[in-house]
Amino acid sequence: MTSSQETADRLPPASPHAGMGFREFVAIVASLMAVNALAIDAMLPALPQIGDALSITDDNQRQLIITAYLLGFGVAQLFYGPLSDRFGRRGVLLFGLAVYTIGGCAAAMATSLDQMMAARIVQGIGSAATRVLAVSIVRDCYSGRHMARVMSIAFIMFIAVPVIAPSFGQAIVVFAPWEWIFLALGLFGFLLAGWVWLRLPETLPAQNRSPIVFSSVVGAFRIVATNRACLGYTLAAAAVLGCLFGFINSAQQIFVEVFDTGSSFPLFFAGIALFMAASSFTNSRIVERLGMRMVSHTAIVAFTAIACLHAAIALSGHESLVSFLLLQSLMMFCFGLVMPNFSAMAMDPVGSVAGTAASFQGFVTTVGGALLGFYIGQHYDGTATPVVVGYAVLGFVAILIVLATERGRLFKAVNPPQPSAPRSARG
């Protein structure tokens, strides 16, 4: 390889649009991805106050506030893909951000669990646009390992949200009512919509758009659902995401009730999230060299092994705050190596129907993960055991799915590394 080629390989891919730098593009994508995490994590410290205000007597029922949002978020993704393939990414994205803003304001005005769940479903429906369109916009502009690299860099900023969001929510409930958390979420959606409207061009050319014809939509979903890599890695991602949602559902209860961390809960939650941020940064540096399969397959095996160790400690009755933090952090490091690569590998072979593919992937992973996480969370019994055992079981499920997808072959790259765009092509 020549020196110029080596230099090109170290540079970021070219910006997809004249007038928009690569960093701003990644920042917008990351902000869109952060919408979902912010809507979940910012309100975790306020769950006891919300439960009291809404007269929720069973503490485990508070998890419905999270699950309702995730179900709205997951189901709505089925529709945003075909809509964006027909009308373009930008307009559909702006519509979703408007719905998200309205849902956040409605949640702030809820006076019962039913009203809160309805508002959270609306908020999730709006947020779904950011999930689908973020992935579709990246796929419009990049493919293969370059796509994985962009997603990994964006994922770093996305992971920063769980680090700061609980502390943000905690600060609000110290100085203001819990309703202000949801008002702040609505404001974030409004400001992000303004950024998109002012700076993000349309990424899907008019000649590449497809009409919404039922037979065409069904055909597109058939392409996605019958593609071995797309289906397999989507299902595996759902299993892994179920672990994360199970933890999120029970996190406030585990840290406050089991380990008696009190108001320090956001700090411990942030510490664990930092390991995901670190792993995402690591992934962005190594994925083009080692390949998505080598990185993600190694990570899911390590994830499951650590989960089994954690489950053994919990079942033996020797769980402590130190052991929980250490092993949970290691698993989240593995999680950050798994998810962006599983997502990229699921999307890569179906670029011709990227919007529909992103919808399918988002629906399966989110709804599947939400239901699995809710099932785990509802088994909370005053200990961390249900969560860590759930991790081990779902880790094994994910490995089995990957083995079936790859026909028993792990760790081997399918495509060789490709050089990045030359310096002259970069924005």
Secondary structure, DSSP 8 states (H G I E B T S, - for coil): --HHHHHHHHS----SSTTS-HHHHHHHHHHHHHHHHHHHHTTGGGHHHHHHHTT--SGGGGHHHHHHHHHHHHHHHHHHHHHHHHH-HHHHHHHHHHHHHHHHHHHHT--SHHHHHHHHHHHHHHHHHHHHHHHHHHHHH--HHHHHHHHHHHHHHHHHHHHHHHHHHHHHHHHS-THHHHHHHHHHHHHHHHHHHHH----S-GGG-----HHHHHHHHHHHHH-HHHHHHHHHHHHHHHHHHHHHHHHHHIIIIIS--GGGHHHHHHHHHHHHHHHHHHHHHHHHHH-HHHHHHHHHHHHHHHHHHHHHHHHTT---HHHHHHHHHHHHHHHHHHHHHHHHHHHGGGGGGHHHHHHHHHHHHHHHHHHHHHHHHTT--SSSHHHHHHHHHHHHHHHHHHHHHTTT--S--SS-------GGG--
